[in-house]
């Protein structure tokens, strides 16, 4: 999953193995960004990211459990659309 957010002239992108911030001034930057995003990181770079950001197996498992619990809570308590009732 890739999450891309644009704020002012900056483009933020996050996925499993990449985090990047690009200043958007033209289409060339966008092309370079997608080229970089499509290229997988090697094991050394990935290890450096994990060490630099204090990412451990325990932290990732805890974050995964948190996200799944939060998503389940949202689905169970959502008060929006109800396809069963007819108004």
ABEGO torsion letter per residue (X at the ends): XBBBBBBEABBBBBBAABBBBBBBABAAAAAAAAAAAABBBBAAAAAAAAAAAGBBAAAAAAAAAAAAAAAAAAAAABABBBAABBX
